[in-house]
């Protein structure tokens, strides 16, 4: 079974940095787009950043210039480097990927990792 496992969340002071990682495991033949979403308390889940198989990236306006999404294809992993963190960044962050495994292309989600920005 394909799984996305996230790690790297935690508590950080405003202005600090944090690096999230997401590793895909299981029977995987190919991975297309990967992305990070987040959901803050009382808010809808929002798209934070995406990266295509070709390396093209897109960011939400709220994180542009502060966050960087990257991909390690050999390890089927995606990362989110978060700098200049603000309290507004506090949320559960979810990894998402479109994966070809034993089934036709489908989307998969990680379990989520909590990021708290406070002091």
WONOR-V456294 format. One record per run of one state. SS is the DSSP state (a for helix, b for strand, c for the rest). FROM is the first residue (numbers start at 1). TO is the last residue. Records with the same first field share a line. If there is no record, write none. Layout:
SS=FROM-TO / FROM-TO
This chain:
c=1-2 / 8-9 / 13-17 / 26-29 / 40-45 / 52-56 / 60-66 / 76-76 / 83-86 / 90-90 / 101-105 / 110-112 / 118-119
b=3-7 / 10-12 / 18-25 / 30-39 / 46-51 / 57-59 / 67-72 / 77-82 / 91-100 / 106-109 / 113-117
a=73-75 / 87-89
